[in-house]
């Protein structure tokens, strides 16, 4: 069991972290590891109730910008030892990621991405369509033009990761309050002074915004305008089957992805170009739709005919917290001491979260500059000099 507090919130804290998904809990855990003991995590719903608990669990290093590649590869190294470090089985499995395309024009970008990933120490390789059959024998390669594969990519069980971090946080003295909504923020003279919740007020000099799809609304409470928009995405899960699929298969042509969990289920989703972007997830809700189920089933069985007779059991929706360049927004803002944000992961916070939490904690605790955090600061949008990541799918 994870001890969760039902008593009133404390009147003071060294730091308040908002959001009990992977980014909030990883940041709180890493702050506590650095010796900060008086830490409070606020979650308006339950652990992992936001994007973390609604994701597909994929963890890949195949990106087209160096920041995302390095954050992902550093996170993979954490995931490789996470079960032992947290003392909780997170079911991390490195079956690899097979990224495919059906468009000839994508091949130069894929080759360039492989070269960049290799320079960053990621063992990705380029594949001809027929080579894909060595990895996924039943894949229909008739329309494929090429692919890339990294054997060190993988998957983990999102809720187990959240629970593991929460238990480790508790051991280090972090207090986690679920069903506790942030209702206001106190700031004056350019400094964070405290927060208001529906269970009491907390005086604190540090506020870390890890609220995922609600990060923009939280930032607005202190006059910070984030460019984030929300996209609704759905996932479908099948009945359990005997193991037959090792890697995650993902298409940069139409955004479909699918893998098999350690329990035997096929887990997957597909992006919808017709899905609008919203300012807040409350504007669209997390309902499931028939349109997604039909689109996913058609594309899955076209690429992987073996799935034609598989029974789909359930589906759900979540939100991508999307930035204009599809890269996260990290660090603080000039003129507001003690405020930090870790958001805008564009649907990929689960794979980047462990290392982002570690880097953010070091930055918050010591004030030392971090080149990756600096390059992903909010200020980059004012300059207009953006380097967008090309492989945002799902």
DRENVEXVO-133737 format. One record per residue (C-alpha): residue in three letters; residue number from 1; x, y, z. Coordinates in steps of 0.2 Angstrom, whole numbers, plus 5000, padded with zeros to 4 digits. Example, Ala and Ser with C-alpha at 12.3 -4.5 7.8 and 13.67 -1.06 7.14 Angstrom:
2
@type->ALA	seq->1	u->5062	v->4978	w->5039
@type->SER	seq->2	u->5068	v->4995	w->5036
This chain:
394
@type->UNK	seq->1	u->5000	v->5000	w->5000
@type->UNK	seq->2	u->5005	v->5018	w->4997
@type->UNK	seq->3	u->5002	v->5029	w->5012
@type->UNK	seq->4	u->4992	v->5044	w->5005
@type->UNK	seq->5	u->4987	v->5058	w->5017
@type->UNK	seq->6	u->4969	v->5062	w->5021
@type->UNK	seq->7	u->4973	v->5075	w->5035
@type->UNK	seq->8	u->4974	v->5094	w->5031
@type->UNK	seq->9	u->4989	v->5100	w->5021
@type->UNK	seq->10	u->5004	v->5106	w->5030
@type->UNK	seq->11	u->5005	v->5125	w->5033
@type->UNK	seq->12	u->5023	v->5126	w->5026
@type->UNK	seq->13	u->5033	v->5116	w->5013
@type->UNK	seq->14	u->5050	v->5118	w->5005
@type->UNK	seq->15	u->5043	v->5114	w->4988
@type->UNK	seq->16	u->5025	v->5110	w->4982
@type->UNK	seq->17	u->5024	v->5099	w->4966
@type->UNK	seq->18	u->5007	v->5099	w->4957
@type->UNK	seq->19	u->5003	v->5083	w->4948
@type->UNK	seq->20	u->5006	v->5065	w->4953
@type->UNK	seq->21	u->5010	v->5058	w->4936
@type->UNK	seq->22	u->5027	v->5052	w->4931
@type->UNK	seq->23	u->5035	v->5070	w->4930
@type->UNK	seq->24	u->5028	v->5076	w->4946
@type->UNK	seq->25	u->5033	v->5061	w->4956
@type->UNK	seq->26	u->5050	v->5059	w->4948
@type->UNK	seq->27	u->5054	v->5077	w->4952
@type->UNK	seq->28	u->5048	v->5075	w->4970
@type->UNK	seq->29	u->5058	v->5059	w->4972
@type->UNK	seq->30	u->5074	v->5067	w->4965
@type->UNK	seq->31	u->5072	v->5082	w->4976
@type->UNK	seq->32	u->5070	v->5071	w->4991
@type->UNK	seq->33	u->5086	v->5061	w->4986
@type->UNK	seq->34	u->5095	v->5078	w->4986
@type->UNK	seq->35	u->5091	v->5080	w->5004
@type->UNK	seq->36	u->5075	v->5091	w->5002
@type->UNK	seq->37	u->5063	v->5083	w->5015
@type->UNK	seq->38	u->5048	v->5095	w->5017
@type->UNK	seq->39	u->5040	v->5091	w->5000
@type->UNK	seq->40	u->5022	v->5091	w->4996
@type->UNK	seq->41	u->5014	v->5083	w->4980
@type->UNK	seq->42	u->4996	v->5089	w->4976
@type->UNK	seq->43	u->4985	v->5079	w->4965
@type->UNK	seq->44	u->4967	v->5084	w->4961
@type->UNK	seq->45	u->4962	v->5066	w->4957
@type->UNK	seq->46	u->4971	v->5050	w->4960
@type->UNK	seq->47	u->4989	v->5044	w->4956
@type->UNK	seq->48	u->4992	v->5044	w->4938
@type->UNK	seq->49	u->4975	v->5050	w->4933
@type->UNK	seq->50	u->4981	v->5062	w->4920
@type->UNK	seq->51	u->4992	v->5058	w->4904
@type->UNK	seq->52	u->5003	v->5045	w->4913
@type->UNK	seq->53	u->4989	v->5033	w->4917
@type->UNK	seq->54	u->4982	v->5035	w->4900
@type->UNK	seq->55	u->4997	v->5032	w->4889
@type->UNK	seq->56	u->5003	v->5017	w->4880
@type->UNK	seq->57	u->5019	v->5014	w->4890
@type->UNK	seq->58	u->5031	v->5016	w->4876
@type->UNK	seq->59	u->5049	v->5022	w->4879
@type->UNK	seq->60	u->5059	v->5026	w->4863
@type->UNK	seq->61	u->5075	v->5035	w->4859
@type->UNK	seq->62	u->5072	v->5038	w->4840
@type->UNK	seq->63	u->5070	v->5056	w->4839
@type->UNK	seq->64	u->5076	v->5070	w->4827
@type->UNK	seq->65	u->5082	v->5083	w->4840
@type->UNK	seq->66	u->5097	v->5080	w->4851
@type->UNK	seq->67	u->5088	v->5086	w->4867
@type->UNK	seq->68	u->5074	v->5073	w->4865
@type->UNK	seq->69	u->5087	v->5059	w->4860
@type->UNK	seq->70	u->5098	v->5063	w->4875
@type->UNK	seq->71	u->5083	v->5064	w->4888
@type->UNK	seq->72	u->5076	v->5048	w->4881
@type->UNK	seq->73	u->5092	v->5038	w->4881
@type->UNK	seq->74	u->5096	v->5045	w->4899
@type->UNK	seq->75	u->5079	v->5039	w->4904
@type->UNK	seq->76	u->5081	v->5022	w->4897
@type->UNK	seq->77	u->5096	v->5020	w->4908
@type->UNK	seq->78	u->5086	v->5024	w->4923
@type->UNK	seq->79	u->5072	v->5012	w->4917
@type->UNK	seq->80	u->5084	v->4998	w->4916
@type->UNK	seq->81	u->5088	v->4999	w->4934
@type->UNK	seq->82	u->5071	v->5007	w->4940
@type->UNK	seq->83	u->5063	v->4991	w->4948
@type->UNK	seq->84	u->5079	v->4989	w->4959
@type->UNK	seq->85	u->5080	v->5007	w->4963
@type->UNK	seq->86	u->5062	v->5010	w->4968
@type->UNK	seq->87	u->5060	v->4993	w->4975
@type->UNK	seq->88	u->5045	v->4990	w->4964
@type->UNK	seq->89	u->5042	v->4980	w->4948
@type->UNK	seq->90	u->5039	v->4992	w->4934
@type->UNK	seq->91	u->5039	v->4978	w->4920
@type->UNK	seq->92	u->5051	v->4987	w->4909
@type->UNK	seq->93	u->5055	v->4977	w->4894
@type->UNK	seq->94	u->5067	v->4981	w->4880
@type->UNK	seq->95	u->5059	v->4973	w->4864
@type->UNK	seq->96	u->5064	v->4988	w->4853
@type->UNK	seq->97	u->5055	v->5000	w->4842
@type->UNK	seq->98	u->5052	v->4997	w->4824
@type->UNK	seq->99	u->5048	v->5013	w->4815
@type->UNK	seq->100	u->5041	v->5011	w->4798
@type->UNK	seq->101	u->5036	v->5022	w->4783
@type->UNK	seq->102	u->5026	v->5020	w->4767
@type->UNK	seq->103	u->5032	v->5036	w->4759
@type->UNK	seq->104	u->5048	v->5036	w->4749
@type->UNK	seq->105	u->5050	v->5055	w->4754
@type->UNK	seq->106	u->5053	v->5050	w->4772
@type->UNK	seq->107	u->5068	v->5040	w->4769
@type->UNK	seq->108	u->5081	v->5054	w->4769
@type->UNK	seq->109	u->5074	v->5060	w->4786
@type->UNK	seq->110	u->5075	v->5043	w->4793
@type->UNK	seq->111	u->5093	v->5041	w->4788
@type->UNK	seq->112	u->5098	v->5058	w->4795
@type->UNK	seq->113	u->5089	v->5053	w->4811
@type->UNK	seq->114	u->5098	v->5037	w->4812
@type->UNK	seq->115	u->5115	v->5046	w->4810
@type->UNK	seq->116	u->5110	v->5059	w->4824
@type->UNK	seq->117	u->5105	v->5045	w->4836
@type->UNK	seq->118	u->5121	v->5035	w->4833
@type->UNK	seq->119	u->5131	v->5051	w->4836
@type->UNK	seq->120	u->5121	v->5052	w->4853
@type->UNK	seq->121	u->5126	v->5034	w->4857
@type->UNK	seq->122	u->5109	v->5026	w->4852
@type->UNK	seq->123	u->5111	v->5010	w->4842
@type->UNK	seq->124	u->5097	v->5013	w->4829
@type->UNK	seq->125	u->5099	v->5005	w->4812
@type->UNK	seq->126	u->5091	v->5008	w->4795
@type->UNK	seq->127	u->5081	v->4994	w->4788
@type->UNK	seq->128	u->5075	v->4989	w->4771
@type->UNK	seq->129	u->5057	v->4983	w->4771
@type->UNK	seq->130	u->5062	v->4964	w->4769
@type->UNK	seq->131	u->5073	v->4966	w->4785
@type->UNK	seq->132	u->5058	v->4971	w->4795
@type->UNK	seq->133	u->5052	v->4953	w->4794
@type->UNK	seq->134	u->5067	v->4947	w->4804
@type->UNK	seq->135	u->5060	v->4957	w->4818
@type->UNK	seq->136	u->5041	v->4956	w->4815
@type->UNK	seq->137	u->5038	v->4941	w->4804
@type->UNK	seq->138	u->5020	v->4943	w->4801
@type->UNK	seq->139	u->5021	v->4962	w->4796
@type->UNK	seq->140	u->5014	v->4966	w->4779
@type->UNK	seq->141	u->5028	v->4975	w->4770
@type->UNK	seq->142	u->5020	v->4976	w->4753
@type->UNK	seq->143	u->5018	v->4995	w->4755
@type->UNK	seq->144	u->5033	v->4999	w->4766
@type->UNK	seq->145	u->5048	v->5009	w->4759
@type->UNK	seq->146	u->5060	v->5008	w->4774
@type->UNK	seq->147	u->5061	v->5007	w->4793
@type->UNK	seq->148	u->5072	v->5010	w->4808
@type->UNK	seq->149	u->5075	v->4999	w->4823
@type->UNK	seq->150	u->5082	v->5002	w->4840
@type->UNK	seq->151	u->5084	v->4986	w->4851
@type->UNK	seq->152	u->5086	v->4996	w->4867
@type->UNK	seq->153	u->5069	v->5005	w->4866
@type->UNK	seq->154	u->5055	v->4997	w->4875
@type->UNK	seq->155	u->5039	v->4998	w->4886
@type->UNK	seq->156	u->5034	v->4999	w->4905
@type->UNK	seq->157	u->5018	v->4998	w->4914
@type->UNK	seq->158	u->5013	v->5016	w->4918
@type->UNK	seq->159	u->5004	v->5013	w->4934
@type->UNK	seq->160	u->5018	v->5002	w->4941
@type->UNK	seq->161	u->5030	v->5016	w->4937
@type->UNK	seq->162	u->5019	v->5029	w->4946
@type->UNK	seq->163	u->5016	v->5017	w->4961
@type->UNK	seq->164	u->5035	v->5014	w->4962
@type->UNK	seq->165	u->5039	v->5032	w->4962
@type->UNK	seq->166	u->5025	v->5036	w->4975
@type->UNK	seq->167	u->5032	v->5022	w->4987
@type->UNK	seq->168	u->5050	v->5029	w->4985
@type->UNK	seq->169	u->5044	v->5046	w->4988
@type->UNK	seq->170	u->5035	v->5041	w->5004
@type->UNK	seq->171	u->5051	v->5032	w->5011
@type->UNK	seq->172	u->5060	v->5049	w->5008
@type->UNK	seq->173	u->5047	v->5059	w->5018
@type->UNK	seq->174	u->5037	v->5066	w->5003
@type->UNK	seq->175	u->5019	v->5069	w->5007
@type->UNK	seq->176	u->5007	v->5065	w->4993
@type->UNK	seq->177	u->4989	v->5072	w->4994
@type->UNK	seq->178	u->4977	v->5065	w->4982
@type->UNK	seq->179	u->4959	v->5073	w->4979
@type->UNK	seq->180	u->4967	v->5089	w->4983
@type->UNK	seq->181	u->4964	v->5104	w->4971
@type->UNK	seq->182	u->4975	v->5119	w->4969
@type->UNK	seq->183	u->4964	v->5134	w->4970
@type->UNK	seq->184	u->4976	v->5148	w->4970
@type->UNK	seq->185	u->4994	v->5154	w->4970
@type->UNK	seq->186	u->5002	v->5168	w->4981
@type->UNK	seq->187	u->5016	v->5178	w->4973
@type->UNK	seq->188	u->5022	v->5195	w->4976
@type->UNK	seq->189	u->5038	v->5205	w->4973
@type->UNK	seq->190	u->5043	v->5193	w->4959
@type->UNK	seq->191	u->5043	v->5177	w->4971
@type->UNK	seq->192	u->5032	v->5162	w->4975
@type->UNK	seq->193	u->5025	v->5164	w->4992
@type->UNK	seq->194	u->5012	v->5150	w->4994
@type->UNK	seq->195	u->4998	v->5140	w->4987
@type->UNK	seq->196	u->4979	v->5139	w->4991
@type->UNK	seq->197	u->4970	v->5122	w->4990
@type->UNK	seq->198	u->4953	v->5116	w->4994
@type->UNK	seq->199	u->4961	v->5108	w->5010
@type->UNK	seq->200	u->4971	v->5122	w->5016
@type->UNK	seq->201	u->4985	v->5135	w->5012
@type->UNK	seq->202	u->5003	v->5130	w->5011
@type->UNK	seq->203	u->5017	v->5143	w->5013
@type->UNK	seq->204	u->5031	v->5138	w->5001
@type->UNK	seq->205	u->5045	v->5147	w->4991
@type->UNK	seq->206	u->5045	v->5134	w->4977
@type->UNK	seq->207	u->5031	v->5128	w->4965
@type->UNK	seq->208	u->5034	v->5115	w->4952
@type->UNK	seq->209	u->5020	v->5114	w->4938
@type->UNK	seq->210	u->5019	v->5096	w->4933
@type->UNK	seq->211	u->5001	v->5097	w->4929
@type->UNK	seq->212	u->5001	v->5090	w->4912
@type->UNK	seq->213	u->4986	v->5094	w->4902
@type->UNK	seq->214	u->4981	v->5107	w->4915
@type->UNK	seq->215	u->4999	v->5115	w->4916
@type->UNK	seq->216	u->4993	v->5130	w->4905
@type->UNK	seq->217	u->4979	v->5134	w->4917
@type->UNK	seq->218	u->4990	v->5133	w->4932
@type->UNK	seq->219	u->5003	v->5144	w->4924
@type->UNK	seq->220	u->4990	v->5157	w->4920
@type->UNK	seq->221	u->4987	v->5159	w->4939
@type->UNK	seq->222	u->5004	v->5168	w->4940
@type->UNK	seq->223	u->5003	v->5177	w->4924
@type->UNK	seq->224	u->5013	v->5164	w->4914
@type->UNK	seq->225	u->5007	v->5161	w->4896
@type->UNK	seq->226	u->5011	v->5144	w->4890
@type->UNK	seq->227	u->5009	v->5140	w->4871
@type->UNK	seq->228	u->5003	v->5123	w->4875
@type->UNK	seq->229	u->4987	v->5116	w->4867
@type->UNK	seq->230	u->4978	v->5099	w->4871
@type->UNK	seq->231	u->4975	v->5085	w->4859
@type->UNK	seq->232	u->4963	v->5071	w->4863
@type->UNK	seq->233	u->4970	v->5053	w->4859
@type->UNK	seq->234	u->4963	v->5036	w->4861
@type->UNK	seq->235	u->4971	v->5019	w->4865
@type->UNK	seq->236	u->4963	v->5002	w->4863
@type->UNK	seq->237	u->4968	v->4985	w->4871
@type->UNK	seq->238	u->4964	v->4967	w->4866
@type->UNK	seq->239	u->4962	v->4951	w->4875
@type->UNK	seq->240	u->4977	v->4942	w->4882
@type->UNK	seq->241	u->4986	v->4931	w->4869
@type->UNK	seq->242	u->5002	v->4921	w->4870
@type->UNK	seq->243	u->5018	v->4931	w->4867
@type->UNK	seq->244	u->5021	v->4934	w->4848
@type->UNK	seq->245	u->5026	v->4952	w->4846
@type->UNK	seq->246	u->5043	v->4958	w->4854
@type->UNK	seq->247	u->5044	v->4977	w->4848
@type->UNK	seq->248	u->5033	v->4992	w->4847
@type->UNK	seq->249	u->5028	v->4995	w->4829
@type->UNK	seq->250	u->5025	v->5013	w->4825
@type->UNK	seq->251	u->5021	v->5021	w->4808
@type->UNK	seq->252	u->5027	v->5039	w->4804
@type->UNK	seq->253	u->5015	v->5038	w->4789
@type->UNK	seq->254	u->4999	v->5038	w->4798
@type->UNK	seq->255	u->5003	v->5037	w->4817
@type->UNK	seq->256	u->4997	v->5020	w->4821
@type->UNK	seq->257	u->5007	v->5011	w->4835
@type->UNK	seq->258	u->5005	v->4994	w->4843
@type->UNK	seq->259	u->5014	v->4982	w->4855
@type->UNK	seq->260	u->5011	v->4967	w->4866
@type->UNK	seq->261	u->5011	v->4969	w->4884
@type->UNK	seq->262	u->5019	v->4957	w->4896
@type->UNK	seq->263	u->5002	v->4951	w->4900
@type->UNK	seq->264	u->4999	v->4947	w->4882
@type->UNK	seq->265	u->4987	v->4961	w->4877
@type->UNK	seq->266	u->4990	v->4971	w->4861
@type->UNK	seq->267	u->4990	v->4989	w->4866
@type->UNK	seq->268	u->4989	v->5003	w->4852
@type->UNK	seq->269	u->4982	v->5019	w->4846
@type->UNK	seq->270	u->4982	v->5030	w->4830
@type->UNK	seq->271	u->4982	v->5049	w->4829
@type->UNK	seq->272	u->4967	v->5058	w->4820
@type->UNK	seq->273	u->4972	v->5073	w->4809
@type->UNK	seq->274	u->4954	v->5079	w->4811
@type->UNK	seq->275	u->4956	v->5080	w->4830
@type->UNK	seq->276	u->4956	v->5099	w->4835
@type->UNK	seq->277	u->4968	v->5106	w->4848
@type->UNK	seq->278	u->4960	v->5114	w->4864
@type->UNK	seq->279	u->4966	v->5125	w->4878
@type->UNK	seq->280	u->4960	v->5114	w->4892
@type->UNK	seq->281	u->4955	v->5095	w->4892
@type->UNK	seq->282	u->4938	v->5100	w->4900
@type->UNK	seq->283	u->4933	v->5107	w->4883
@type->UNK	seq->284	u->4933	v->5090	w->4875
@type->UNK	seq->285	u->4933	v->5077	w->4889
@type->UNK	seq->286	u->4940	v->5059	w->4889
@type->UNK	seq->287	u->4926	v->5049	w->4881
@type->UNK	seq->288	u->4929	v->5035	w->4869
@type->UNK	seq->289	u->4922	v->5035	w->4851
@type->UNK	seq->290	u->4918	v->5023	w->4837
@type->UNK	seq->291	u->4928	v->5033	w->4824
@type->UNK	seq->292	u->4944	v->5028	w->4833
@type->UNK	seq->293	u->4940	v->5010	w->4835
@type->UNK	seq->294	u->4936	v->5008	w->4817
@type->UNK	seq->295	u->4952	v->5018	w->4811
@type->UNK	seq->296	u->4963	v->5008	w->4822
@type->UNK	seq->297	u->4956	v->4991	w->4818
@type->UNK	seq->298	u->4957	v->4994	w->4800
@type->UNK	seq->299	u->4975	v->5000	w->4800
@type->UNK	seq->300	u->4981	v->4987	w->4813
@type->UNK	seq->301	u->4974	v->4972	w->4802
@type->UNK	seq->302	u->4981	v->4980	w->4786
@type->UNK	seq->303	u->4998	v->4981	w->4793
@type->UNK	seq->304	u->4997	v->4966	w->4804
@type->UNK	seq->305	u->4984	v->4954	w->4796
@type->UNK	seq->306	u->4987	v->4941	w->4811
@type->UNK	seq->307	u->4977	v->4953	w->4822
@type->UNK	seq->308	u->4961	v->4951	w->4811
@type->UNK	seq->309	u->4953	v->4938	w->4823
@type->UNK	seq->310	u->4959	v->4947	w->4839
@type->UNK	seq->311	u->4945	v->4953	w->4851
@type->UNK	seq->312	u->4947	v->4971	w->4857
@type->UNK	seq->313	u->4942	v->4972	w->4875
@type->UNK	seq->314	u->4942	v->4991	w->4880
@type->UNK	seq->315	u->4947	v->5008	w->4875
@type->UNK	seq->316	u->4950	v->5025	w->4883
@type->UNK	seq->317	u->4956	v->5043	w->4879
@type->UNK	seq->318	u->4969	v->5055	w->4886
@type->UNK	seq->319	u->4977	v->5071	w->4881
@type->UNK	seq->320	u->4993	v->5076	w->4873
@type->UNK	seq->321	u->5000	v->5092	w->4880
@type->UNK	seq->322	u->5007	v->5099	w->4864
@type->UNK	seq->323	u->5019	v->5113	w->4861
@type->UNK	seq->324	u->5022	v->5122	w->4844
@type->UNK	seq->325	u->5039	v->5112	w->4842
@type->UNK	seq->326	u->5033	v->5096	w->4850
@type->UNK	seq->327	u->5047	v->5097	w->4863
@type->UNK	seq->328	u->5044	v->5100	w->4882
@type->UNK	seq->329	u->5045	v->5116	w->4891
@type->UNK	seq->330	u->5057	v->5115	w->4906
@type->UNK	seq->331	u->5064	v->5127	w->4920
@type->UNK	seq->332	u->5058	v->5143	w->4927
@type->UNK	seq->333	u->5053	v->5160	w->4920
@type->UNK	seq->334	u->5062	v->5177	w->4922
@type->UNK	seq->335	u->5055	v->5188	w->4935
@type->UNK	seq->336	u->5046	v->5175	w->4945
@type->UNK	seq->337	u->5058	v->5167	w->4957
@type->UNK	seq->338	u->5053	v->5149	w->4964
@type->UNK	seq->339	u->5041	v->5145	w->4950
@type->UNK	seq->340	u->5046	v->5130	w->4938
@type->UNK	seq->341	u->5037	v->5120	w->4925
@type->UNK	seq->342	u->5039	v->5103	w->4917
@type->UNK	seq->343	u->5026	v->5101	w->4904
@type->UNK	seq->344	u->5022	v->5101	w->4885
@type->UNK	seq->345	u->5029	v->5084	w->4882
@type->UNK	seq->346	u->5017	v->5082	w->4867
@type->UNK	seq->347	u->5012	v->5064	w->4872
@type->UNK	seq->348	u->5029	v->5058	w->4877
@type->UNK	seq->349	u->5031	v->5062	w->4895
@type->UNK	seq->350	u->5032	v->5044	w->4900
@type->UNK	seq->351	u->5048	v->5041	w->4891
@type->UNK	seq->352	u->5057	v->5057	w->4895
@type->UNK	seq->353	u->5050	v->5059	w->4913
@type->UNK	seq->354	u->5063	v->5050	w->4924
@type->UNK	seq->355	u->5078	v->5060	w->4917
@type->UNK	seq->356	u->5068	v->5076	w->4916
@type->UNK	seq->357	u->5064	v->5074	w->4935
@type->UNK	seq->358	u->5082	v->5071	w->4939
@type->UNK	seq->359	u->5088	v->5086	w->4929
@type->UNK	seq->360	u->5074	v->5097	w->4935
@type->UNK	seq->361	u->5078	v->5092	w->4953
@type->UNK	seq->362	u->5096	v->5096	w->4952
@type->UNK	seq->363	u->5092	v->5113	w->4944
@type->UNK	seq->364	u->5079	v->5118	w->4957
@type->UNK	seq->365	u->5090	v->5112	w->4972
@type->UNK	seq->366	u->5106	v->5120	w->4967
@type->UNK	seq->367	u->5101	v->5134	w->4955
@type->UNK	seq->368	u->5115	v->5127	w->4943
@type->UNK	seq->369	u->5112	v->5130	w->4924
@type->UNK	seq->370	u->5108	v->5114	w->4914
@type->UNK	seq->371	u->5111	v->5115	w->4895
@type->UNK	seq->372	u->5096	v->5105	w->4890
@type->UNK	seq->373	u->5084	v->5114	w->4902
@type->UNK	seq->374	u->5090	v->5130	w->4895
@type->UNK	seq->375	u->5087	v->5125	w->4877
@type->UNK	seq->376	u->5070	v->5120	w->4882
@type->UNK	seq->377	u->5065	v->5135	w->4891
@type->UNK	seq->378	u->5049	v->5145	w->4888
@type->UNK	seq->379	u->5059	v->5159	w->4881
@type->UNK	seq->380	u->5063	v->5150	w->4865
@type->UNK	seq->381	u->5046	v->5153	w->4858
@type->UNK	seq->382	u->5048	v->5172	w->4859
@type->UNK	seq->383	u->5064	v->5171	w->4848
@type->UNK	seq->384	u->5055	v->5161	w->4835
@type->UNK	seq->385	u->5070	v->5150	w->4832
@type->UNK	seq->386	u->5062	v->5133	w->4834
@type->UNK	seq->387	u->5068	v->5116	w->4830
@type->UNK	seq->388	u->5053	v->5105	w->4829
@type->UNK	seq->389	u->5054	v->5086	w->4831
@type->UNK	seq->390	u->5048	v->5077	w->4816
@type->UNK	seq->391	u->5043	v->5060	w->4824
@type->UNK	seq->392	u->5028	v->5064	w->4834
@type->UNK	seq->393	u->5015	v->5051	w->4832
@type->UNK	seq->394	u->5001	v->5042	w->4841
